[in-house]
Amino acid sequence: MPGRHVPLGQQQLGDFTGLTAVHVCRTLRRLNRLGMIETGDHMDIAIHDVSALAELAGIDLGVLRKEIIPGAA
């Protein structure tokens, strides 16, 4: 599963995002069922559909890129 390792447990991820660990677990399962992500051991997360995640979150990827990557188009 190509993806990224998230060095946070569900409780820590919840603390970081302002969610409970239960809500984090349910949200990850929902995103997995929708085919947007895949999770593996110890919070390894592969994002399969970045555009769908951005739409769900109400984020414009172009604007986000410009904000976090200087000079990005």
C-alpha positions in Angstrom: 0.0 0.0 0.0 1.8 3.1 -1.1 1.0 5.9 1.2 2.3 7.9 4.1 3.0 7.0 7.7 1.2 9.2 10.1 3.2 9.2 13.4 0.0 9.7 15.5 -2.4 7.3 17.1 -6.1 7.9 16.8 -6.2 9.7 20.1 -3.4 12.0 19.2 -4.9 12.6 15.7 -8.2 13.5 17.5 -6.5 15.9 19.8 -4.8 17.5 16.9 -8.0 17.9 14.9 -10.4 18.6 17.8 -12.2 15.2 17.4 -12.6 12.3 19.7 -10.7 9.1 18.9 -14.0 7.4 18.2 -14.9 10.0 15.6 -11.5 9.8 14.0 -11.9 6.0 13.8 -15.4 6.3 12.2 -14.3 9.0 9.8 -11.3 7.0 8.6 -13.6 3.9 8.1 -16.0 6.0 6.2 -13.3 7.5 3.9 -12.0 4.0 3.4 -15.4 2.6 2.4 -15.8 5.5 0.0 -12.5 4.5 -1.6 -10.8 7.9 -0.9 -8.2 6.4 1.5 -6.8 3.1 2.6 -5.4 2.6 6.1 -2.8 0.1 7.2 -0.8 -0.8 10.3 -0.2 2.0 12.8 -1.8 4.8 10.9 -0.3 4.2 7.5 -2.6 6.1 5.2 -2.8 5.9 1.4 -4.8 8.7 -0.3 -6.5 7.4 -3.4 -8.6 10.3 -4.3 -7.2 13.7 -3.3 -9.8 15.6 -5.3 -12.7 13.9 -3.6 -11.2 14.5 -0.2 -10.7 18.2 -1.0 -14.3 18.5 -2.3 -15.6 16.8 0.9 -13.6 19.2 3.0 -14.6 22.2 1.0 -10.9 23.0 0.1 -9.7 24.5 -3.2 -6.5 22.5 -3.9 -5.1 25.4 -6.0 -5.5 27.9 -3.2 -4.1 25.4 -0.7 -1.0 24.8 -2.8 -0.4 28.5 -3.2 -0.7 29.0 0.6 1.8 26.2 1.6 4.2 26.2 -1.4 5.6 29.6 -2.3 5.5 30.2 -6.0 3.1 27.2 -6.7 0.6 27.7 -9.5 
